[in-house]
Amino acid sequence: MVYVEVAIAVLLLVAYIHFQRAKRRNRYELDLINRQLHSSEEVKWTLAMGLYLRFRLEEENSSGEEEQDEEAAPHDTKQFIKEDPLIFEDFVADIFERAKGGETDVLPSKQDFGVDFKHKTDDGLFLGQVKCWKEDVDFEPIALIHSNMVKKQAVGGYVITTSAFTEAAKEYAEPLDIELINGSKLVELWMEALQSNEEEIKKVLPDVYQTEPEQ
């Protein structure tokens, strides 16, 4: 009987050591991926392109049916995530709430007047507009956000896109309290939001993320 208990104890010890090593290896791999994501502009822009394809608005023909995008393959795999373009506003607002703190509120599309979401922070109210575009964003959306900032007495604003901004847009926004967030920066905020999720899990399940003993 004693030998059986010893054998079980040894098996449990071996299993525990294996679990700790696997967890350490997985964490190393995740940290490696995270560092690569934050250091490589090419990777970030690739992910930004993926966000555009995920949330882009499909064009409709005269009969109201969606037309096949010229860039899309005739038989896209079902594994690709495709969502309603309006969900992109919720997606971005959730990223801002998790990465920057505060509370976000997505406005109804027919009542936003150029403001897709409000972001309430300790510093005050910020207004955001999102553009799931492949073309560079010009200054018009920035002017619209600025107009709403004055009207609603907001302290700042954001214009967020999966693409980039024209030089005219950057020059227009420079003297204003409006942050221009291109596709690369949006991916960075997305990674920060995911990191925030992990920190929340650590608080709920501290035993899972406890520091491994040194060997």
VOKE-29778 format. One record per atom (N, C-alpha, C): x, y, z; atom name; residue number from 1; residue in one letter. Coordinates in steps of 0.05 Angstrom, whole numbers. Layout:
<nodes>
[[X Y Z] CA NUM A]
...
</nodes>
This chain:
<nodes>
[[17 -24 0] N 1 M]
[[0 0 0] CA 1 M]
[[17 25 0] C 1 M]
[[39 24 16] N 2 V]
[[57 47 17] CA 2 V]
[[70 52 -9] C 2 V]
[[78 30 -24] N 3 Y]
[[90 33 -50] CA 3 Y]
[[71 46 -70] C 3 Y]
[[46 39 -68] N 4 V]
[[26 51 -86] CA 4 V]
[[23 81 -81] C 4 V]
[[22 89 -56] N 5 E]
[[20 117 -49] CA 5 E]
[[44 132 -58] C 5 E]
[[68 120 -55] N 6 V]
[[92 133 -64] CA 6 V]
[[92 136 -94] C 6 V]
[[83 115 -108] N 7 A]
[[82 116 -137] CA 7 A]
[[63 138 -147] C 7 A]
[[40 140 -133] N 8 I]
[[21 161 -140] CA 8 I]
[[32 189 -135] C 8 I]
[[46 192 -113] N 9 A]
[[58 217 -106] CA 9 A]
[[80 225 -127] C 9 A]
[[95 205 -136] N 10 V]
[[116 210 -156] CA 10 V]
[[103 219 -182] C 10 V]
[[81 205 -190] N 11 L]
[[67 212 -215] CA 11 L]
[[56 240 -213] C 11 L]
[[45 247 -191] N 12 L]
[[34 274 -187] CA 12 L]
[[56 295 -189] C 12 L]
[[79 289 -176] N 13 L]
[[101 307 -177] CA 13 L]
[[111 312 -206] C 13 L]
[[114 289 -220] N 14 V]
[[123 291 -248] CA 14 V]
[[103 307 -265] C 14 V]
[[77 302 -260] N 15 A]
[[56 317 -275] CA 15 A]
[[57 346 -269] C 15 A]
[[62 353 -243] N 16 Y]
[[63 381 -235] CA 16 Y]
[[87 395 -248] C 16 Y]
[[110 381 -249] N 17 I]
[[134 393 -261] CA 17 I]
[[130 397 -291] C 17 I]
[[117 378 -303] N 18 H]
[[111 380 -332] CA 18 H]
[[92 403 -337] C 18 H]
[[72 407 -320] N 19 F]
[[53 429 -323] CA 19 F]
[[67 456 -320] C 19 F]
[[85 458 -300] N 20 Q]
[[99 483 -296] CA 20 Q]
[[117 490 -320] C 20 Q]
[[131 469 -330] N 21 R]
[[149 474 -353] CA 21 R]
[[132 482 -378] C 21 R]
[[110 469 -382] N 22 A]
[[93 475 -405] CA 22 A]
[[82 503 -403] C 22 A]
[[74 511 -378] N 23 K]
[[63 538 -374] CA 23 K]
[[85 559 -378] C 23 K]
[[109 553 -369] N 24 R]
[[131 572 -373] CA 24 R]
[[138 574 -403] C 24 R]
[[137 552 -417] N 25 R]
[[143 553 -446] CA 25 R]
[[122 568 -461] C 25 R]
[[96 563 -454] N 26 N]
[[74 578 -467] CA 26 N]
[[76 608 -462] C 26 N]
[[83 615 -437] N 27 R]
[[85 643 -430] CA 27 R]
[[108 656 -445] C 27 R]
[[130 641 -448] N 28 Y]
[[153 652 -464] CA 28 Y]
[[145 656 -493] C 28 Y]
[[130 637 -504] N 29 E]
[[121 639 -532] CA 29 E]
[[102 663 -535] C 29 E]
[[84 667 -516] N 30 L]
[[66 689 -517] CA 30 L]
[[80 716 -515] C 30 L]
[[100 717 -497] N 31 D]
[[116 741 -494] CA 31 D]
[[131 747 -519] C 31 D]
[[142 726 -532] N 32 L]
[[157 729 -556] CA 32 L]
[[139 740 -579] C 32 L]
[[115 729 -581] N 33 I]
[[96 739 -601] CA 33 I]
[[88 768 -595] C 33 I]
[[84 774 -570] N 34 N]
[[76 801 -562] CA 34 N]
[[98 821 -569] C 34 N]
[[123 814 -563] N 35 R]
[[145 832 -570] CA 35 R]
[[147 836 -600] C 35 R]
[[143 814 -615] N 36 Q]
[[144 816 -644] CA 36 Q]
[[122 834 -655] C 36 Q]
[[98 832 -643] N 37 L]
[[76 848 -652] CA 37 L]
[[81 878 -648] C 37 L]
[[93 884 -625] N 38 H]
[[98 912 -618] CA 38 H]
[[123 923 -633] C 38 H]
[[141 907 -642] N 39 S]
[[165 917 -655] CA 39 S]
[[164 917 -685] C 39 S]
[[146 901 -697] N 40 S]
[[145 899 -726] CA 40 S]
[[122 914 -738] C 40 S]
[[128 935 -753] N 41 E]
[[108 951 -767] CA 41 E]
[[94 934 -788] C 41 E]
[[109 916 -801] N 42 E]
[[98 899 -821] CA 42 E]
[[76 881 -810] C 42 E]
[[81 869 -787] N 43 V]
[[61 852 -774] CA 43 V]
[[36 868 -766] C 43 V]
[[41 892 -755] N 44 K]
[[18 908 -746] CA 44 K]
[[1 917 -770] C 44 K]
[[14 924 -792] N 45 W]
[[-2 932 -816] CA 45 W]
[[-16 908 -828] C 45 W]
[[-4 884 -826] N 46 T]
[[-18 860 -836] CA 46 T]
[[-43 855 -820] C 46 T]
[[-41 858 -793] N 47 L]
[[-65 855 -776] CA 47 L]
[[-86 877 -781] C 47 L]
[[-76 901 -787] N 48 A]
[[-95 922 -793] CA 48 A]
[[-110 916 -819] C 48 A]
[[-96 905 -839] N 49 M]
[[-110 896 -863] CA 49 M]
[[-131 875 -857] C 49 M]
[[-124 857 -839] N 50 G]
[[-143 836 -831] CA 50 G]
[[-168 848 -818] C 50 G]
[[-165 869 -802] N 51 L]
[[-188 882 -790] CA 51 L]
[[-205 895 -812] C 51 L]
[[-192 907 -832] N 52 Y]
[[-208 919 -854] CA 52 Y]
[[-224 898 -868] C 52 Y]
[[-212 875 -875] N 53 L]
[[-226 854 -889] CA 53 L]
[[-249 842 -871] C 53 L]
[[-245 843 -845] N 54 R]
[[-265 832 -827] CA 54 R]
[[-289 849 -825] C 54 R]
[[-285 876 -825] N 55 F]
[[-308 894 -820] CA 55 F]
[[-316 911 -844] C 55 F]
[[-304 908 -867] N 56 R]
[[-309 925 -890] CA 56 R]
[[-338 923 -898] C 56 R]
[[-348 944 -910] N 57 L]
[[-375 946 -921] CA 57 L]
[[-375 935 -949] C 57 L]
[[-391 914 -954] N 58 E]
[[-393 903 -981] CA 58 E]
[[-411 921 -998] C 58 E]
[[-403 926 -1023] N 59 E]
[[-419 943 -1040] CA 59 E]
[[-443 928 -1050] C 59 E]
[[-465 943 -1055] N 60 E]
[[-490 932 -1064] CA 60 E]
[[-495 940 -1093] C 60 E]
[[-507 922 -1109] N 61 N]
[[-514 929 -1136] CA 61 N]
[[-542 941 -1136] C 61 N]
[[-552 947 -1160] N 62 S]
[[-578 961 -1162] CA 62 S]
[[-601 945 -1151] C 62 S]
[[-599 919 -1149] N 63 S]
[[-620 902 -1138] CA 63 S]
[[-619 899 -1108] C 63 S]
[[-598 912 -1096] N 64 G]
[[-596 910 -1067] CA 64 G]
[[-580 887 -1057] C 64 G]
[[-569 871 -1075] N 65 E]
[[-553 847 -1068] CA 65 E]
[[-524 855 -1065] C 65 E]
[[-510 842 -1047] N 66 E]
[[-482 848 -1043] CA 66 E]
[[-465 838 -1067] C 66 E]
[[-447 855 -1076] N 67 E]
[[-430 848 -1098] CA 67 E]
[[-404 836 -1087] C 67 E]
[[-392 818 -1102] N 68 Q]
[[-366 807 -1095] CA 68 Q]
[[-344 827 -1097] C 68 Q]
[[-329 832 -1075] N 69 D]
[[-307 851 -1076] CA 69 D]
[[-285 840 -1095] C 69 D]
[[-273 859 -1110] N 70 E]
[[-253 851 -1129] CA 70 E]
[[-229 838 -1116] C 70 E]
[[-224 846 -1090] N 71 E]
[[-200 835 -1076] CA 71 E]
[[-206 808 -1064] C 71 E]
[[-231 801 -1062] N 72 A]
[[-238 776 -1048] CA 72 A]
[[-236 753 -1068] C 72 A]
[[-228 730 -1058] N 73 A]
[[-227 706 -1074] CA 73 A]
[[-256 696 -1079] C 73 A]
[[-262 682 -1101] N 74 P]
[[-289 673 -1107] CA 74 P]
[[-300 654 -1086] C 74 P]
[[-281 640 -1072] N 75 H]
[[-290 620 -1052] CA 75 H]
[[-274 625 -1027] C 75 H]
[[-281 646 -1012] N 76 D]
[[-267 651 -987] CA 76 D]
[[-272 629 -967] C 76 D]
[[-251 622 -951] N 77 T]
[[-254 602 -931] CA 77 T]
[[-274 611 -910] C 77 T]
[[-289 592 -899] N 78 K]
[[-308 598 -878] CA 78 K]
[[-294 605 -851] C 78 K]
[[-268 599 -850] N 79 Q]
[[-253 605 -825] CA 79 Q]
[[-248 634 -822] C 79 Q]
[[-249 650 -843] N 80 F]
[[-246 679 -841] CA 80 F]
[[-269 691 -825] C 80 F]
[[-263 709 -807] N 81 I]
[[-284 722 -791] CA 81 I]
[[-295 746 -807] C 81 I]
[[-320 746 -813] N 82 K]
[[-333 769 -827] CA 82 K]
[[-356 779 -810] C 82 K]
[[-356 805 -803] N 83 E]
[[-377 816 -786] CA 83 E]
[[-389 841 -799] C 83 E]
[[-412 848 -788] N 84 D]
[[-427 872 -797] CA 84 D]
[[-408 896 -793] C 84 D]
[[-406 913 -813] N 85 P]
[[-389 937 -810] CA 85 P]
[[-396 954 -786] C 85 P]
[[-421 955 -779] N 86 L]
[[-429 971 -756] CA 86 L]
[[-417 961 -730] C 86 L]
[[-411 935 -729] N 87 I]
[[-399 923 -705] CA 87 I]
[[-371 934 -700] C 87 I]
[[-359 945 -722] N 88 F]
[[-332 956 -719] CA 88 F]
[[-331 979 -699] C 88 F]
[[-353 994 -697] N 89 E]
[[-354 1016 -678] CA 89 E]
[[-353 1005 -649] C 89 E]
[[-368 983 -644] N 90 D]
[[-368 971 -618] CA 90 D]
[[-340 959 -612] C 90 D]
[[-328 946 -632] N 91 F]
[[-302 934 -629] CA 91 F]
[[-281 955 -621] C 91 F]
[[-281 978 -634] N 92 V]
[[-262 999 -628] CA 92 V]
[[-268 1011 -601] C 92 V]
[[-293 1016 -595] N 93 A]
[[-300 1028 -569] CA 93 A]
[[-292 1010 -546] C 93 A]
[[-295 984 -549] N 94 D]
[[-287 965 -528] CA 94 D]
[[-257 966 -525] C 94 D]
[[-242 968 -547] N 95 I]
[[-213 970 -545] CA 95 I]
[[-204 995 -529] C 95 I]
[[-217 1018 -535] N 96 F]
[[-210 1043 -521] CA 96 F]
[[-217 1041 -491] C 96 F]
[[-239 1028 -485] N 97 E]
[[-247 1026 -456] CA 97 E]
[[-227 1009 -441] C 97 E]
[[-218 988 -453] N 98 R]
[[-199 969 -440] CA 98 R]
[[-171 980 -440] C 98 R]
[[-163 993 -461] N 99 A]
[[-135 1002 -463] CA 99 A]
[[-130 1029 -450] C 99 A]
[[-150 1046 -450] N 100 K]
[[-147 1073 -440] CA 100 K]
[[-163 1078 -414] C 100 K]
[[-180 1059 -407] N 101 G]
[[-197 1063 -383] CA 101 G]
[[-221 1080 -389] C 101 G]
[[-236 1087 -368] N 102 G]
[[-260 1103 -372] CA 102 G]
[[-283 1086 -382] C 102 G]
[[-304 1099 -393] N 103 E]
[[-327 1086 -403] CA 103 E]
[[-333 1096 -432] C 103 E]
[[-341 1077 -449] N 104 T]
[[-348 1085 -476] CA 104 T]
[[-378 1079 -481] C 104 T]
[[-389 1095 -499] N 105 D]
[[-417 1092 -507] CA 105 D]
[[-420 1095 -537] C 105 D]
[[-428 1074 -551] N 106 V]
[[-431 1075 -580] CA 106 V]
[[-458 1087 -586] C 106 V]
[[-458 1106 -604] N 107 L]
[[-483 1120 -611] CA 107 L]
[[-497 1106 -634] C 107 L]
[[-524 1108 -636] N 108 P]
[[-539 1096 -658] CA 108 P]
[[-529 1109 -684] C 108 P]
[[-527 1092 -705] N 109 S]
[[-515 1102 -730] CA 109 S]
[[-530 1125 -743] C 109 S]
[[-557 1126 -739] N 110 K]
[[-573 1147 -752] CA 110 K]
[[-575 1172 -735] C 110 K]
[[-562 1172 -711] N 111 Q]
[[-563 1195 -694] CA 111 Q]
[[-536 1205 -685] C 111 Q]
[[-515 1195 -698] N 112 D]
[[-488 1202 -688] CA 112 D]
[[-478 1228 -698] C 112 D]
[[-488 1238 -721] N 113 F]
[[-479 1264 -732] CA 113 F]
[[-448 1265 -735] C 113 F]
[[-436 1243 -742] N 114 G]
[[-407 1242 -745] CA 114 G]
[[-392 1232 -721] C 114 G]
[[-406 1226 -699] N 115 V]
[[-393 1216 -675] CA 115 V]
[[-401 1187 -672] C 115 V]
[[-382 1168 -673] N 116 D]
[[-389 1140 -670] CA 116 D]
[[-391 1131 -641] C 116 D]
[[-373 1142 -624] N 117 F]
[[-375 1135 -596] CA 117 F]
[[-364 1157 -578] C 117 F]
[[-375 1158 -554] N 118 K]
[[-365 1176 -533] CA 118 K]
[[-347 1161 -514] C 118 K]
[[-327 1175 -504] N 119 H]
[[-308 1163 -485] CA 119 H]
[[-305 1181 -461] C 119 H]
[[-318 1173 -439] N 120 K]
[[-317 1188 -414] CA 120 K]
[[-293 1179 -397] C 120 K]
[[-276 1198 -391] N 121 T]
[[-252 1192 -375] CA 121 T]
[[-250 1211 -352] C 121 T]
[[-230 1207 -335] N 122 D]
[[-225 1226 -313] CA 122 D]
[[-217 1254 -323] C 122 D]
[[-206 1255 -347] N 123 D]
[[-198 1280 -359] CA 123 D]
[[-221 1295 -373] C 123 D]
[[-243 1281 -377] N 124 G]
[[-266 1293 -390] CA 124 G]
[[-277 1276 -412] C 124 G]
[[-293 1288 -430] N 125 L]
[[-306 1274 -452] CA 125 L]
[[-289 1275 -477] C 125 L]
[[-287 1252 -490] N 126 F]
[[-273 1250 -516] CA 126 F]
[[-293 1238 -536] C 126 F]
[[-291 1247 -561] N 127 L]
[[-309 1237 -582] CA 127 L]
[[-293 1222 -603] C 127 L]
[[-304 1200 -612] N 128 G]
[[-289 1183 -631] CA 128 G]
[[-305 1178 -657] C 128 G]
[[-291 1177 -679] N 129 Q]
[[-302 1169 -705] CA 129 Q]
[[-284 1148 -717] C 129 Q]
[[-296 1126 -727] N 130 V]
[[-281 1104 -738] CA 130 V]
[[-286 1101 -767] C 130 V]
[[-265 1093 -782] N 131 K]
[[-267 1090 -811] CA 131 K]
[[-253 1063 -818] C 131 K]
[[-269 1044 -826] N 132 C]
[[-259 1019 -836] CA 132 C]
[[-254 1022 -866] C 132 C]
[[-231 1034 -872] N 133 W]
[[-225 1042 -900] CA 133 W]
[[-198 1029 -908] C 133 W]
[[-195 1026 -935] N 134 K]
[[-169 1020 -946] CA 134 K]
[[-155 1044 -957] C 134 K]
[[-171 1065 -963] N 135 E]
[[-160 1091 -972] CA 135 E]
[[-151 1108 -949] C 135 E]
[[-131 1125 -953] N 136 D]
[[-122 1143 -932] CA 136 D]
[[-144 1163 -926] C 136 D]
[[-147 1169 -900] N 137 V]
[[-168 1188 -891] CA 137 V]
[[-159 1217 -894] C 137 V]
[[-176 1233 -906] N 138 D]
[[-170 1261 -910] CA 138 D]
[[-180 1278 -886] C 138 D]
[[-180 1304 -888] N 139 F]
[[-185 1321 -865] CA 139 F]
[[-215 1324 -858] C 139 F]
[[-234 1316 -876] N 140 E]
[[-262 1321 -870] CA 140 E]
[[-272 1308 -844] C 140 E]
[[-266 1282 -839] N 141 P]
[[-275 1270 -814] CA 141 P]
[[-264 1285 -789] C 141 P]
[[-240 1295 -792] N 142 I]
[[-227 1310 -769] CA 142 I]
[[-242 1336 -764] C 142 I]
[[-250 1349 -786] N 143 A]
[[-265 1374 -783] CA 143 A]
[[-292 1368 -770] C 143 A]
[[-304 1346 -778] N 144 L]
[[-331 1339 -766] CA 144 L]
[[-329 1333 -737] C 144 L]
[[-308 1318 -729] N 145 I]
[[-304 1312 -700] CA 145 I]
[[-299 1338 -685] C 145 I]
[[-283 1355 -696] N 146 H]
[[-277 1380 -682] CA 146 H]
[[-302 1397 -678] C 146 H]
[[-319 1398 -698] N 147 S]
[[-344 1412 -696] CA 147 S]
[[-362 1401 -673] C 147 S]
[[-363 1375 -671] N 148 N]
[[-378 1362 -649] CA 148 N]
[[-365 1367 -622] C 148 N]
[[-338 1368 -622] N 149 M]
[[-324 1374 -596] CA 149 M]
[[-332 1401 -586] C 149 M]
[[-334 1421 -603] N 150 V]
[[-341 1448 -595] CA 150 V]
[[-370 1448 -586] C 150 V]
[[-387 1435 -601] N 151 K]
[[-416 1434 -594] CA 151 K]
[[-421 1420 -568] C 151 K]
[[-407 1398 -562] N 152 K]
[[-412 1382 -538] CA 152 K]
[[-392 1389 -516] C 152 K]
[[-375 1408 -520] N 153 Q]
[[-355 1417 -501] CA 153 Q]
[[-337 1393 -492] C 153 Q]
[[-329 1377 -511] N 154 A]
[[-311 1355 -506] CA 154 A]
[[-282 1365 -504] C 154 A]
[[-266 1352 -489] N 155 V]
[[-238 1360 -485] CA 155 V]
[[-220 1349 -507] C 155 V]
[[-229 1329 -521] N 156 G]
[[-212 1318 -542] CA 156 G]
[[-228 1299 -560] C 156 G]
[[-214 1288 -580] N 157 G]
[[-227 1270 -599] CA 157 G]
[[-208 1251 -611] C 157 G]
[[-219 1231 -625] N 158 Y]
[[-203 1211 -639] CA 158 Y]
[[-215 1207 -667] C 158 Y]
[[-198 1203 -686] N 159 V]
[[-207 1193 -712] CA 159 V]
[[-190 1167 -717] C 159 V]
[[-204 1145 -719] N 160 I]
[[-190 1119 -720] CA 160 I]
[[-196 1105 -747] C 160 I]
[[-176 1094 -759] N 161 T]
[[-179 1081 -784] CA 161 T]
[[-162 1056 -786] C 161 T]
[[-170 1037 -804] N 162 T]
[[-154 1014 -809] CA 162 T]
[[-132 1021 -830] C 162 T]
[[-134 1044 -842] N 163 S]
[[-114 1053 -862] CA 163 S]
[[-95 1073 -850] C 163 S]
[[-91 1096 -864] N 164 A]
[[-73 1117 -854] CA 164 A]
[[-86 1144 -860] C 164 A]
[[-71 1165 -856] N 165 F]
[[-81 1192 -860] CA 165 F]
[[-64 1207 -881] C 165 F]
[[-78 1225 -896] N 166 T]
[[-64 1241 -915] CA 166 T]
[[-47 1263 -900] C 166 T]
[[-29 1275 -914] N 167 E]
[[-13 1296 -902] CA 167 E]
[[-31 1320 -895] C 167 E]
[[-52 1325 -912] N 168 A]
[[-70 1346 -905] CA 168 A]
[[-85 1341 -879] C 168 A]
[[-93 1316 -875] N 169 A]
[[-107 1308 -850] CA 169 A]
[[-88 1313 -826] C 169 A]
[[-63 1304 -828] N 170 K]
[[-45 1308 -806] CA 170 K]
[[-40 1337 -800] C 170 K]
[[-37 1353 -821] N 171 E]
[[-33 1382 -817] CA 171 E]
[[-57 1395 -805] C 171 E]
[[-81 1387 -813] N 172 Y]
[[-106 1398 -802] CA 172 Y]
[[-109 1391 -772] C 172 Y]
[[-102 1367 -765] N 173 A]
[[-107 1358 -737] CA 173 A]
[[-85 1368 -718] C 173 A]
[[-62 1377 -728] N 174 E]
[[-40 1384 -711] CA 174 E]
[[-46 1404 -689] C 174 E]
[[-60 1426 -695] N 175 P]
[[-66 1445 -673] CA 175 P]
[[-90 1438 -657] C 175 P]
[[-104 1417 -663] N 176 L]
[[-128 1409 -649] CA 176 L]
[[-123 1387 -629] C 176 L]
[[-141 1384 -610] N 177 D]
[[-138 1362 -590] CA 177 D]
[[-151 1337 -601] C 177 D]
[[-142 1329 -624] N 178 I]
[[-153 1305 -637] CA 178 I]
[[-130 1286 -643] C 178 I]
[[-133 1261 -634] N 179 E]
[[-112 1241 -638] CA 179 E]
[[-119 1225 -663] C 179 E]
[[-100 1223 -682] N 180 L]
[[-104 1208 -706] CA 180 L]
[[-92 1180 -701] C 180 L]
[[-108 1160 -704] N 181 I]
[[-100 1132 -699] CA 181 I]
[[-102 1116 -724] C 181 I]
[[-79 1109 -736] N 182 N]
[[-79 1094 -761] CA 182 N]
[[-81 1064 -754] C 182 N]
[[-80 1047 -775] N 183 G]
[[-83 1019 -771] CA 183 G]
[[-63 1006 -753] C 183 G]
[[-38 1015 -755] N 184 S]
[[-16 1004 -738] CA 184 S]
[[-21 1011 -709] C 184 S]
[[-28 1036 -703] N 185 K]
[[-34 1045 -676] CA 185 K]
[[-58 1031 -665] C 185 K]
[[-78 1026 -682] N 186 L]
[[-102 1012 -673] CA 186 L]
[[-95 984 -664] C 186 L]
[[-78 970 -679] N 187 V]
[[-69 943 -671] CA 187 V]
[[-55 944 -644] C 187 V]
[[-38 964 -640] N 188 E]
[[-24 967 -614] CA 188 E]
[[-44 970 -591] C 188 E]
[[-64 986 -595] N 189 L]
[[-85 989 -574] CA 189 L]
[[-100 963 -570] C 189 L]
[[-104 949 -592] N 190 W]
[[-118 922 -590] CA 190 W]
[[-101 903 -573] C 190 W]
[[-75 903 -577] N 191 M]
[[-58 886 -560] CA 191 M]
[[-58 895 -531] C 191 M]
[[-59 921 -526] N 192 E]
[[-60 931 -499] CA 192 E]
[[-86 923 -486] C 192 E]
[[-108 923 -501] N 193 A]
[[-134 915 -491] CA 193 A]
[[-134 885 -484] C 193 A]
[[-121 869 -500] N 194 L]
[[-119 840 -495] CA 194 L]
[[-102 835 -470] C 194 L]
[[-81 851 -466] N 195 Q]
[[-64 850 -442] CA 195 Q]
[[-81 857 -418] C 195 Q]
[[-98 877 -420] N 196 S]
[[-115 885 -398] CA 196 S]
[[-134 862 -390] C 196 S]
[[-144 847 -410] N 197 N]
[[-161 824 -405] CA 197 N]
[[-146 803 -389] C 197 N]
[[-120 799 -396] N 198 E]
[[-104 779 -381] CA 198 E]
[[-100 788 -352] C 198 E]
[[-95 814 -348] N 199 E]
[[-92 824 -321] CA 199 E]
[[-117 819 -304] C 199 E]
[[-140 823 -317] N 200 E]
[[-165 818 -302] CA 200 E]
[[-168 788 -295] C 200 E]
[[-160 770 -313] N 201 I]
[[-161 742 -308] CA 201 I]
[[-142 735 -285] C 201 I]
[[-119 748 -284] N 202 K]
[[-100 743 -262] CA 202 K]
[[-112 749 -235] C 202 K]
[[-128 771 -234] N 203 K]
[[-141 778 -209] CA 203 K]
[[-161 758 -200] C 203 K]
[[-176 746 -220] N 204 V]
[[-197 727 -213] CA 204 V]
[[-185 700 -208] C 204 V]
[[-164 692 -223] N 205 L]
[[-151 666 -220] CA 205 L]
[[-121 669 -214] C 205 L]
[[-114 679 -190] N 206 P]
[[-86 685 -185] CA 206 P]
[[-69 659 -184] C 206 P]
[[-81 636 -176] N 207 D]
[[-66 612 -174] CA 207 D]
[[-55 602 -201] C 207 D]
[[-70 608 -222] N 208 V]
[[-62 600 -249] CA 208 V]
[[-38 615 -258] C 208 V]
[[-35 641 -249] N 209 Y]
[[-14 658 -258] CA 209 Y]
[[7 662 -237] C 209 Y]
[[8 646 -216] N 210 Q]
[[27 650 -195] CA 210 Q]
[[55 645 -206] C 210 Q]
[[74 659 -194] N 211 T]
[[102 657 -203] CA 211 T]
[[113 629 -198] C 211 T]
[[125 616 -218] N 212 E]
[[136 590 -215] CA 212 E]
[[161 591 -197] C 212 E]
[[166 570 -181] N 213 P]
[[190 569 -164] CA 213 P]
[[215 567 -182] C 213 P]
[[236 580 -174] N 214 E]
[[261 578 -189] CA 214 E]
[[273 550 -187] C 214 E]
[[284 541 -209] N 215 Q]
[[296 514 -209] CA 215 Q]
[[326 516 -214] C 215 Q]
</nodes>
